[in-house]
Amino acid sequence: MLYNFDGFSGENIDFYFNELSKNIKKQLGRNINIDIIVVGGASIVMNYTFRNSTTDIDYYNSSGIAIKDMINSVGDKYGLPNGWLNNDFVRTSSFSYKINSYSKFYKRFNQVLTVRTIKDEYLIAMKLASFRLYKNDLSDIVGIVLSMKEKNVDVSFKTIDKAVYEIYGGWDAIKEDAKSFVIKVFNTDNLKEYLVYLKENEKENKELLKGFESDYSGVLKSDNIDDILYSLKEKSDNKGFHQEISSYNRSSIKSLIEDLKKDETGSASDDEFGTDINVPFSGIEQ
């Protein structure tokens, strides 16, 4: 039977986890327990409704038991892309073993596969650590903030700051532009409009990079992709996003951080939030 794969969504992702659990039970027995933590876009579609789908599922196998053959078997059966369930993110800057402590139970499949996810402020922290302008990281951050607000879940700069410290030990692992962006988010009145704006820009960024890669194959690397994208956007008609992400200067950054750190009584505590975030920084020069 042929299957037309159109991405993983909130409607079909449980089906594939269930199929995987059947393979696990068949290969490893009914007494096995595999624990995985799902992050990234898959966690978005599993926990929220502002994104329709994702092309793969990023996971961390906290049980340490190899299941790659069982994953591939499901992929082969249903015509899924190679690496449909992968742990590549463990080699990126967004990974930390501390996600174990902040993952939330999602579902258990066939008594052998336990799926947990990273969500809310901790997923925002991970998105800040990856912060790819050509992916969905920025719109995901805004979407999560919106979703938390709509559910009356506490979310503020203080919440995000705490999550960043708990997972990464501070802001040193976060790009300067990401710091600037999260400040912008909590100073934006209409986040719904901002979400639409970001999605359009991420789509444009991806197309610009695809065109560049087509013209200059092999040039794009993880350490130069942001600079190349900024350059491409400078040459395009739409410079708005570049200006948006780089608009804060040193003094305004420090002032905004202090304002965001104030509680309802108007006081701020350096000790409560740590000191790294008070170091002035500037965005990439225009």
Secondary structure, 3 states (H helix, E strand, C coil): CCCCCCCECCCCHHHHHHHHHHHHHHHHCCCCCEEEEEEHHHHHHHHCCCCCCECCEEEEECCCCCCHHHHHHHHHHHCCCCCCEECHHHHCCCCCCCHHHHCEEEEEECCCEEEEECCHHHHHHHHHHHCCCCCCHHHHHHHHHHHHHHCCCCCCHHHHHHHHHHHHCCHHHCCHHHHHHHHHHCCCCCHHHHHHHHHHHHHHHHHHHHHHHHHCCCCCCCCCHHHHHHHHHHHCCCCHHHHHHCCCCHHHHHHHHHHHHCCCCCCCCHHHHCCHHHCCCCCCCC
